[in-house]
Amino acid sequence: MFLPTAIGGDVYRAYSISKSEVPLSQVTSAIIMERILGMLSICLFPLTLFFFVDDVDSSSRALITPLLFVTLPIVLLMMMFFNKSTNRLGVKLARILPERMEKFTVSLLDTAFAYRDSPSNLSGAFILSVFFQASGLFASFMIMNSLIDISFVHCLFVIPYLWIVSMIPISLGGLGVREGSLIVLLVQLGYPEDLALSVSILMLIHLIIQGFVGWIVYMQKGLQMSALTNLNTNSGR
């Protein structure tokens, strides 16, 4: 969680998986698609409320326009990924890049385009992403509700913003940017500033605990790989 932005972990993940004989371009394409589906699924909840529920308060409705400006380009990006003409144009433009970057970019575009031929896999991934984001939203609501009497509707509108700002490349793991944004949003929705600050600190502690658990798993995996390497080395002797 202390890598640059919230996607710093994705970079390391791509690097780690590519070491297991999976082309880096394919790994990168899969991670990009995962992020796109995640963005769409987390924005799906407030957008659904906005268009299909009449009694959403005006404070929440004021937050919907920026989400639309984020969601629409993502939809357009997916359409570009799955469009044959756009794919060919991207391949042609890649020719101006250095040879290694050209090969990587072409492979990345081709891998992304191949998702068009796997609608069942893509749909399944999106459904899983919706369930994953829903569980995260519910966990965030429970944490916030432990300190302030926040409505679930407000939580649905706040969390997507935190998800988005944490990816802006001006912080480590979104630290500071995410917490500051949470305070601003909660105050805008009418909650006391001191309680908003307390909620942001509690959310940060929750993320640090999650990161610590991930660090333990990572260390265990590293020790297992080291032991396996030593075993193979000794066997070779």
Residue frames relative to the residue before (quaternion, step in Angstrom):
aa qw qx qy qz dx dy dz
M 1.0000 0.0000 0.0000 0.0000 0.00 0.00 0.00
F 0.6651 0.4869 -0.3075 0.4755 3.59 1.29 -0.10
L 0.4340 0.6451 -0.4883 0.3963 3.56 1.19 0.61
P 0.6724 -0.5105 0.3304 0.4219 3.62 -1.17 0.46
T 0.8465 -0.0206 -0.0748 0.5267 3.56 -0.81 1.16
A 0.6699 -0.4939 0.3640 0.4180 3.57 -1.30 0.02
I 0.6768 0.4790 -0.3000 0.4717 3.60 1.21 -0.32
G 0.3775 0.7250 -0.4930 0.2980 3.59 1.23 0.17
G 0.6321 0.5316 -0.3226 0.4623 3.56 1.08 -0.73
D 0.6022 0.5599 -0.3558 0.4441 3.58 1.11 -0.61
V 0.6252 0.5365 -0.3327 0.4590 3.57 1.04 -0.79
Y 0.6740 0.4742 -0.2951 0.4836 3.56 0.91 -0.90
R 0.6281 0.5426 -0.3329 0.4475 3.58 1.02 -0.79
A 0.6448 0.5136 -0.3144 0.4708 3.57 0.99 -0.86
Y 0.6529 0.5163 -0.3102 0.4592 3.56 0.97 -0.87
S 0.6779 0.5051 -0.2979 0.4434 3.59 0.89 -0.94
I 0.6844 0.4770 -0.2910 0.4684 3.59 0.90 -0.93
S 0.6417 0.5401 -0.3319 0.4318 3.60 0.99 -0.78
K 0.5955 0.5684 -0.3634 0.4362 3.60 1.20 -0.41
S 0.6701 0.4739 -0.2975 0.4877 3.60 1.25 -0.34
E 0.6598 -0.5728 0.2754 0.4009 3.55 1.03 0.98
V 0.4986 0.5771 -0.4718 0.4425 3.59 1.10 0.66
P 0.5015 -0.6749 0.4369 0.3196 3.64 -0.69 1.01
L 0.5474 -0.6461 0.4281 0.3157 3.55 -0.94 0.94
S 0.6285 0.5498 -0.3414 0.4314 3.59 1.02 -0.76
Q 0.6570 0.5003 -0.3110 0.4705 3.59 1.01 -0.79
V 0.6431 0.5148 -0.3178 0.4695 3.56 0.99 -0.85
T 0.6600 0.5152 -0.3027 0.4554 3.57 0.93 -0.94
S 0.6472 0.5211 -0.3140 0.4593 3.57 0.97 -0.87
A 0.6571 0.5096 -0.3096 0.4611 3.58 0.97 -0.86
I 0.6684 0.4944 -0.3035 0.4656 3.59 0.96 -0.84
I 0.6238 0.5264 -0.3372 0.4692 3.59 1.03 -0.78
M 0.6622 0.4968 -0.3045 0.4711 3.57 0.94 -0.89
E 0.6189 0.5392 -0.3374 0.4609 3.57 1.06 -0.73
R 0.6634 0.4991 -0.3011 0.4692 3.58 0.96 -0.87
I 0.6387 0.5267 -0.3250 0.4572 3.58 0.99 -0.83
L 0.6710 0.4848 -0.2945 0.4774 3.58 0.91 -0.93
G 0.6333 0.5351 -0.3273 0.4533 3.58 1.04 -0.76
M 0.6494 0.5146 -0.3084 0.4672 3.55 0.99 -0.88
L 0.6672 0.5003 -0.3030 0.4612 3.57 0.92 -0.89
S 0.6933 0.4925 -0.2928 0.4371 3.57 0.86 -0.93
I 0.6876 0.4702 -0.3074 0.4599 3.62 0.95 -0.75
C 0.6579 0.4763 -0.3069 0.4961 3.59 1.20 -0.53
L 0.5158 0.6703 -0.4026 0.3499 3.57 1.26 -0.40
F 0.6569 0.5511 -0.3203 0.4028 3.60 0.94 -0.86
P 0.7232 0.3993 -0.2825 0.4876 3.67 0.69 -0.89
L 0.6231 0.5374 -0.3513 0.4467 3.60 1.05 -0.67
T 0.6306 0.5252 -0.3289 0.4673 3.59 1.04 -0.77
L 0.6436 0.5136 -0.3187 0.4695 3.58 0.97 -0.84
F 0.6617 0.5360 -0.3081 0.4241 3.55 0.91 -0.96
F 0.7703 0.3908 -0.2009 0.4621 3.58 0.85 -0.97
F 0.8010 0.3220 -0.1500 0.4819 3.61 1.07 -0.60
V 0.7039 0.3808 -0.2651 0.5377 3.62 1.25 -0.13
D 0.3624 -0.7852 0.4694 0.1781 3.57 -0.69 1.10
D 0.7483 0.4465 -0.2356 0.4303 3.60 0.97 -0.77
V 0.3017 0.7259 -0.5505 0.2809 3.61 1.04 0.77
D 0.4564 -0.7198 0.4463 0.2728 3.61 -0.72 1.05
S 0.6699 -0.5441 0.3464 0.3677 3.54 -1.25 0.55
S 0.6069 0.5633 -0.3580 0.4316 3.61 1.07 -0.67
S 0.6734 0.4750 -0.2895 0.4870 3.57 1.00 -0.82
R 0.6402 0.5343 -0.3294 0.4428 3.57 0.99 -0.81
A 0.6132 0.5616 -0.3509 0.4306 3.59 1.11 -0.63
L 0.6679 0.5073 -0.2978 0.4559 3.59 1.20 -0.47
I 0.5549 0.6671 -0.3799 0.3205 3.58 1.21 -0.30
T 0.6040 0.6008 -0.3671 0.3733 3.61 0.99 -0.74
P 0.6687 0.4752 -0.3271 0.4691 3.65 0.82 -0.81
L 0.6244 0.5348 -0.3474 0.4511 3.60 1.05 -0.68
L 0.6230 0.5279 -0.3358 0.4695 3.57 1.07 -0.71
F 0.6548 0.5112 -0.3109 0.4618 3.58 0.99 -0.80
V 0.6524 0.4779 -0.3111 0.4992 3.59 1.20 -0.45
T 0.6996 0.5027 -0.2763 0.4260 3.57 0.88 -0.98
L 0.6566 0.5398 -0.3255 0.4142 3.60 0.86 -0.90
P 0.6653 0.4774 -0.3318 0.4684 3.66 0.85 -0.76
I 0.6169 0.5398 -0.3526 0.4514 3.60 1.08 -0.66
V 0.6385 0.5111 -0.3196 0.4784 3.58 1.00 -0.82
L 0.6498 0.5064 -0.3100 0.4746 3.57 0.98 -0.84
L 0.6304 0.5354 -0.3312 0.4541 3.58 1.03 -0.77
M 0.6510 0.4993 -0.3151 0.4771 3.59 0.98 -0.81
M 0.6355 0.5200 -0.3284 0.4668 3.58 1.01 -0.78
M 0.6428 0.5101 -0.3187 0.4744 3.59 1.05 -0.73
F 0.6199 0.5505 -0.3372 0.4460 3.58 1.02 -0.79
F 0.7753 0.3779 -0.1708 0.4764 3.56 0.94 -0.97
N 0.5725 0.5825 -0.3802 0.4340 3.59 1.27 0.12
K 0.4681 -0.7115 0.4491 0.2700 3.58 -0.74 1.09
S 0.6546 0.5179 -0.3206 0.4478 3.60 0.94 -0.84
T 0.6564 0.5018 -0.3057 0.4731 3.57 0.98 -0.86
N 0.6236 0.5417 -0.3304 0.4565 3.56 1.05 -0.79
R 0.6675 0.4935 -0.2997 0.4702 3.58 0.93 -0.89
L 0.6347 0.5236 -0.3291 0.4634 3.57 1.02 -0.79
G 0.6497 0.5198 -0.3126 0.4583 3.57 0.98 -0.83
V 0.6349 0.5236 -0.3206 0.4689 3.57 1.05 -0.79
K 0.6570 0.5047 -0.3095 0.4666 3.59 0.98 -0.82
L 0.6679 0.4976 -0.3023 0.4637 3.58 0.94 -0.86
A 0.6087 0.5781 -0.3490 0.4166 3.58 1.12 -0.64
R 0.5551 0.6400 -0.3847 0.3665 3.59 1.20 -0.42
I 0.6291 0.5362 -0.3451 0.4445 3.59 1.18 -0.41
L 0.5787 0.5902 -0.3681 0.4257 3.59 1.27 -0.19
P 0.6305 -0.4900 0.4173 0.4339 3.60 -1.23 0.25
E 0.7001 -0.5333 0.2740 0.3878 3.55 -1.10 0.74
R 0.6943 0.4719 -0.2963 0.4555 3.60 0.78 -0.95
M 0.6619 0.4886 -0.3033 0.4807 3.59 0.99 -0.80
E 0.6105 0.5499 -0.3489 0.4507 3.58 1.08 -0.70
K 0.6692 0.4961 -0.3030 0.4628 3.59 0.87 -0.94
F 0.6541 0.5138 -0.3116 0.4595 3.56 0.97 -0.87
T 0.6777 0.5013 -0.2923 0.4517 3.59 0.89 -0.96
V 0.6518 0.5095 -0.3128 0.4666 3.59 0.95 -0.88
S 0.6610 0.4972 -0.3047 0.4722 3.57 0.94 -0.88
L 0.6257 0.5410 -0.3249 0.4586 3.58 1.06 -0.78
L 0.6787 0.4879 -0.2844 0.4696 3.58 0.90 -0.94
D 0.6638 0.5070 -0.3068 0.4563 3.58 0.95 -0.87
T 0.6473 0.5129 -0.3182 0.4656 3.57 1.01 -0.80
A 0.6491 0.5072 -0.3110 0.4741 3.58 0.99 -0.85
F 0.6521 0.5177 -0.3134 0.4566 3.58 0.98 -0.85
A 0.6165 0.5771 -0.3427 0.4117 3.59 1.10 -0.71
Y 0.5433 0.6170 -0.4063 0.3988 3.61 1.18 -0.41
R 0.5607 0.6167 -0.3877 0.3937 3.58 1.17 -0.52
D 0.6969 0.4605 -0.2620 0.4834 3.57 1.14 -0.66
S 0.7096 0.3830 -0.2586 0.5318 3.60 1.27 0.10
P 0.0058 -0.8517 0.5239 -0.0050 3.61 0.68 1.07
S 0.6277 0.5414 -0.3536 0.4335 3.60 1.03 -0.69
N 0.6598 0.4948 -0.3096 0.4733 3.59 0.96 -0.84
L 0.6617 0.5099 -0.3027 0.4588 3.55 0.98 -0.88
S 0.6504 0.5083 -0.3101 0.4717 3.59 1.00 -0.83
G 0.6464 0.5210 -0.3128 0.4614 3.55 0.99 -0.85
A 0.6471 0.5155 -0.3115 0.4674 3.56 1.02 -0.84
F 0.6521 0.5132 -0.3166 0.4595 3.58 1.01 -0.80
I 0.6429 0.5176 -0.3220 0.4637 3.59 0.97 -0.83
L 0.6501 0.5025 -0.3115 0.4774 3.58 0.97 -0.86
S 0.6345 0.5325 -0.3232 0.4575 3.57 1.04 -0.79
V 0.6265 0.5348 -0.3319 0.4597 3.58 1.02 -0.80
F 0.6717 0.4856 -0.2994 0.4726 3.59 0.91 -0.90
F 0.6411 0.5275 -0.3218 0.4552 3.58 1.01 -0.83
Q 0.6844 0.4728 -0.2862 0.4756 3.58 0.88 -0.94
A 0.6193 0.5448 -0.3432 0.4492 3.58 1.06 -0.72
S 0.6519 0.5008 -0.3178 0.4724 3.59 0.98 -0.80
G 0.6421 0.5176 -0.3171 0.4683 3.58 1.06 -0.75
L 0.6372 0.5243 -0.3171 0.4675 3.56 1.03 -0.80
F 0.6640 0.5010 -0.3065 0.4628 3.56 0.95 -0.88
A 0.6392 0.5174 -0.3248 0.4671 3.60 1.01 -0.82
S 0.6509 0.5098 -0.3100 0.4693 3.59 0.98 -0.85
F 0.6331 0.5322 -0.3252 0.4584 3.57 1.03 -0.81
M 0.6547 0.5128 -0.3147 0.4576 3.58 0.95 -0.86
I 0.6467 0.5137 -0.3178 0.4657 3.59 1.01 -0.83
M 0.6786 0.4859 -0.2904 0.4680 3.58 0.87 -0.97
N 0.6894 0.5070 -0.2824 0.4335 3.56 0.92 -0.94
S 0.5584 0.6014 -0.3954 0.4125 3.59 1.23 -0.25
L 0.7567 0.3410 -0.1896 0.5245 3.59 1.22 -0.46
I 0.7998 0.1206 -0.0550 0.5855 3.57 1.02 -0.75
D 0.4766 -0.6563 0.5056 0.2940 3.54 -1.17 0.61
I 0.0917 0.8291 -0.5380 0.1211 3.55 0.45 1.28
S 0.4275 -0.6824 0.5251 0.2752 3.56 -1.05 0.73
F 0.5815 -0.5933 0.4251 0.3593 3.57 -1.14 0.62
V 0.5856 0.5772 -0.3634 0.4379 3.58 1.13 -0.62
H 0.6539 0.5034 -0.3135 0.4699 3.59 0.93 -0.86
C 0.6327 0.5355 -0.3265 0.4543 3.56 1.02 -0.81
L 0.6391 0.5363 -0.3201 0.4488 3.58 1.01 -0.82
F 0.7004 0.4517 -0.2701 0.4821 3.58 1.06 -0.66
V 0.6680 0.5237 -0.3028 0.4334 3.60 1.09 -0.66
I 0.6794 0.5488 -0.3080 0.3774 3.59 0.76 -1.06
P 0.6312 0.5253 -0.3681 0.4361 3.68 0.86 -0.71
Y 0.6271 0.5327 -0.3408 0.4549 3.60 1.03 -0.71
L 0.6492 0.5091 -0.3203 0.4655 3.58 0.96 -0.83
W 0.6242 0.5434 -0.3215 0.4601 3.57 1.06 -0.80
I 0.6919 0.4869 -0.2709 0.4592 3.57 0.96 -0.92
V 0.7104 0.4657 -0.2848 0.4441 3.61 0.75 -1.00
S 0.6019 0.5748 -0.3679 0.4146 3.60 1.12 -0.53
M 0.6654 0.4938 -0.3034 0.4704 3.59 1.24 -0.34
I 0.4807 0.6462 -0.4527 0.3827 3.60 1.26 -0.04
P 0.4090 -0.7683 0.4394 0.2223 3.63 -0.65 1.08
I 0.4720 0.6515 -0.4744 0.3574 3.58 0.55 1.15
S 0.7575 0.3076 -0.1832 0.5459 3.59 1.21 0.22
L 0.4762 -0.6129 0.5334 0.3361 3.54 -1.37 0.05
G 0.8516 -0.0518 -0.0030 0.5217 3.55 -0.50 1.20
G 0.6158 -0.5619 0.3439 0.4323 3.57 1.22 0.38
L 0.3808 0.7496 -0.4724 0.2645 3.59 1.29 0.09
G 0.7829 0.2786 -0.2372 0.5032 3.55 -0.92 0.91
V 0.6957 0.4439 -0.2650 0.4988 3.57 0.80 -1.02
R 0.6756 0.4929 -0.2884 0.4663 3.55 0.90 -0.97
E 0.6929 0.4798 -0.2861 0.4559 3.60 0.85 -0.95
G 0.6449 0.5153 -0.3190 0.4656 3.59 1.01 -0.79
S 0.6466 0.5164 -0.3129 0.4661 3.56 1.02 -0.83
L 0.6279 0.5409 -0.3356 0.4479 3.57 1.02 -0.78
I 0.6479 0.5131 -0.3185 0.4642 3.59 0.96 -0.86
V 0.6605 0.5127 -0.3075 0.4542 3.59 0.89 -0.96
L 0.6828 0.4942 -0.2930 0.4513 3.59 0.87 -0.94
L 0.6719 0.4946 -0.3079 0.4574 3.59 0.89 -0.88
V 0.6387 0.5081 -0.3267 0.4766 3.59 1.01 -0.77
Q 0.6397 0.5270 -0.3236 0.4564 3.58 1.01 -0.81
L 0.6902 0.4631 -0.2712 0.4855 3.57 1.11 -0.68
G 0.6520 -0.5784 0.2934 0.3928 3.58 1.29 0.13
Y 0.5278 0.6294 -0.4211 0.3847 3.59 1.22 0.21
P 0.5996 -0.5891 0.3949 0.3707 3.64 -1.06 0.68
E 0.5633 -0.6425 0.4094 0.3198 3.56 -1.00 0.86
D 0.6569 0.5169 -0.3271 0.4408 3.61 0.95 -0.80
L 0.6595 0.4825 -0.3036 0.4900 3.58 1.04 -0.75
A 0.6077 0.5444 -0.3496 0.4605 3.59 1.08 -0.69
L 0.6355 0.5183 -0.3183 0.4757 3.58 1.04 -0.79
S 0.6516 0.5148 -0.3117 0.4618 3.58 0.96 -0.86
V 0.6387 0.5213 -0.3197 0.4670 3.58 1.01 -0.82
S 0.6577 0.5146 -0.3170 0.4496 3.59 0.92 -0.88
I 0.6425 0.5081 -0.3212 0.4753 3.60 1.03 -0.76
L 0.6514 0.5142 -0.3095 0.4643 3.58 0.98 -0.86
M 0.6387 0.5131 -0.3213 0.4750 3.59 1.01 -0.79
L 0.6407 0.5233 -0.3212 0.4609 3.59 1.01 -0.80
I 0.6357 0.5195 -0.3255 0.4691 3.59 0.98 -0.83
H 0.6275 0.5402 -0.3224 0.4589 3.56 1.03 -0.83
L 0.6734 0.4888 -0.2920 0.4715 3.60 0.94 -0.87
I 0.6374 0.5239 -0.3300 0.4587 3.59 1.01 -0.78
I 0.6310 0.5192 -0.3298 0.4726 3.59 1.01 -0.79
Q 0.6358 0.5177 -0.3233 0.4725 3.58 0.99 -0.84
G 0.6677 0.5056 -0.2970 0.4586 3.56 0.93 -0.91
F 0.6304 0.5338 -0.3313 0.4560 3.58 1.06 -0.74
V 0.6303 0.5155 -0.3270 0.4796 3.58 1.02 -0.79
G 0.6514 0.5101 -0.3084 0.4695 3.58 0.98 -0.84
W 0.6270 0.5367 -0.3303 0.4580 3.58 1.06 -0.76
I 0.6331 0.5253 -0.3298 0.4630 3.60 1.01 -0.80
V 0.6508 0.5069 -0.3090 0.4733 3.58 0.95 -0.92
Y 0.6490 0.5231 -0.3114 0.4563 3.57 0.98 -0.89
M 0.6645 0.4989 -0.3057 0.4648 3.59 0.93 -0.87
Q 0.6360 0.5221 -0.3289 0.4633 3.59 1.00 -0.78
K 0.6453 0.5111 -0.3141 0.4729 3.56 1.00 -0.83
G 0.6483 0.5237 -0.3148 0.4542 3.57 0.99 -0.85
L 0.6559 0.5027 -0.3093 0.4706 3.58 1.00 -0.82
Q 0.6410 0.5217 -0.3227 0.4613 3.58 1.02 -0.80
M 0.6608 0.4965 -0.3042 0.4736 3.58 0.96 -0.87
S 0.6405 0.5222 -0.3224 0.4617 3.59 1.02 -0.78
A 0.6555 0.5044 -0.3081 0.4701 3.58 0.98 -0.85
L 0.6469 0.5170 -0.3149 0.4637 3.58 1.02 -0.81
T 0.6404 0.5221 -0.3199 0.4637 3.58 1.02 -0.81
N 0.6601 0.5025 -0.3032 0.4688 3.59 0.96 -0.87
L 0.6341 0.5343 -0.3242 0.4553 3.57 1.06 -0.80
N 0.6638 0.4953 -0.3003 0.4732 3.57 0.96 -0.87
T 0.6373 0.5322 -0.3239 0.4534 3.57 1.05 -0.79
N 0.6778 0.4835 -0.2877 0.4733 3.57 0.95 -0.91
S 0.6297 0.5329 -0.3326 0.4570 3.58 1.07 -0.72
G 0.6373 0.5478 -0.3179 0.4389 3.55 1.10 -0.76
R 0.6272 0.5292 -0.3364 0.4619 3.55 1.17 -0.51
